[in-house]
Amino acid sequence: MPPRKDPDASANVPSFYGAELRYRRELAGLTLEQLAEGSFRGVPFLSQIERAERRMPVDLARHVDKVLKTDGFFERRCEDARRARQSGHAEYFADVAEMEQHAETIEEWAPMLLPGLLQTKEYAQAVIETGSPWLPTATIERQVSARLERARLWENDEPPAFWTVIREPLVRTSLLSSEEMAKQLEHIARVVRSARGVLQILPETDAGHPLMMGMIKVMTFPDAPPVVYTEGLHSGQLIDYPPIVKDYRRSYDLLRAAALPPEASLAMIERAAKDYRNGKHRA
C-alpha cells in the first residue's frame, strides 16, 4: 500500500480544513466509514475533503461537528473555505462553480440567458455589464474570467454528461453584434458536439410548459446525492432535500419532452449562426 499523502495544512484554507478534519477524526478513533454514517455523503467524498480536494458543505459540517463533538468548529470554517475558493463568482454561486468540476451529469434549463458553460467571452461580458452596469471594470473582467474558467471542464478527459434546454428567443434575439452572435452560436454547437452533449430548444410557440418559473441546474455526482440550483436576479439557492430534488427532476423530464429533438435543435442553432453571418437574421 502506498504511503498516505497528507495535505500541507499551511498551503491554503481548504488544506488546513482537511488536515484538521483528519486530525480530529483520528483523535476520536473513528474511520471514514464511521464518520460518514448517518450523513448524506459517502466515504470518497469525506476522503477528498481531508485531501483538500473538495469543500465541506454546511450540512456535512454540522454532522461532523455533532459526531466529533467539535462545538461548531467545522461549520464556522465553511465560510473561510468558501471564500478561499470563490475567485470572481457571485457569493451565492461559488459552491455551484466548484460542484460543476466534480459533477457526473449537468442538466440545465435556460429560459433567460444562454448557459454560462456555453458562453463566449463577448456574451458573458455583455450579460454582466447589462445586468450590473455599476460594477467597476476590474470586477467585470474578473467575473468574465471566472465564467470562462468554469468552461475548462470541457477539456477534461471525462467531462460531465451535459444536457441543456434553452428557449428559442435566446437564439433569435441577441445582446451582441451579428458577427459576435454568430460566433456564440457556433461555439455552442461546437462544444455540444465535441462533448457529446445534448441541446434542445423549446419553441417560442409553446406558451405553457413545465418549469415556467425560472432556470434550474441539476447536478449528480458519483459520490454524493444530486442537487438542484435555482437562481433569481441577485440570489441563488442550492437544494439537496431528496423529495424536492426528485420533483425538479420530474419537471425537467417533462420539459425535455416538450422541446425539439436534439438534432433539429442543433440544426436550428447552426442555421441561425449562418443567418447572423450573412445578414439574414430575423429579430
C-alpha positions, 0 to 999 in steps of 0.5 A: 500500500502506498504511503498516505499523502497528507495535505500541507495544512499551511498551503491554503484554507481548504488544506488546513480544513482537511488536515484538521478534519483528519486530525480530529477524526483520528483523535476520536478513533473513528474511520471514514466509514464511521464518520460518514454514517448517518450523513448524506455523503459517502466515504470518497467524498469525506476522503477528498475533503481531508485531501483538500480536494473538495469543500465541506458543505454546511450540512456535512459540517454540522454532522461532523461537528455533532459526531466529533463533538467539535462545538461548531468548529467545522461549520464556522470554517465553511465560510473561510473555505468558501471564500478561499475558493470563490475567485470572481463568482457571485457569493451565492454561486461559488459552491455551484462553480466548484460542484460543476468540476466534480459533477457526473451529469449537468442538466440545465434549463435556460429560459433567460440567458444562454448557459454560462458553460456555453458562453463566449467571452463577448456574451458573458461580458455583455450579460454582466455589464447589462445586468450590473452596469455599476460594477467597476471594470476590474470586477467585470473582467474578473467575473468574465474570467471566472465564467470562462474558467468554469468552461475548462471542464470541457477539456477534461478527459471525462467531462460531465454528461451535459444536457441543456434546454434553452428557449428559442428567443435566446437564439433569435434575439441577441445582446451582441453584434451579428458577427459576435452572435454568430460566433456564440452560436457556433461555439455552442454547437461546437462544444455540444458536439465535441462533448457529446452533449445534448441541446434542445430548444423549446419553441417560442410557440409553446406558451405553457410548459413545465418549469415556467418559473425560472432556470434550474441546474441539476447536478449528480455526482458519483459520490454524493446525492444530486442537487438542484440550483435555482437562481433569481436576479441577485440570489441563488439557492442550492437544494439537496432535500431528496423529495424536492430534488426528485420533483425538479427532476420530474419537471425537467423530464417533462420539459425535455419532452416538450422541446425539439429533438436534439438534432433539429435543435442543433440544426436550428442553432447552426442555421441561425449562426449562418443567418447572423453571418450573412445578414439574414437574421430575423429579430 
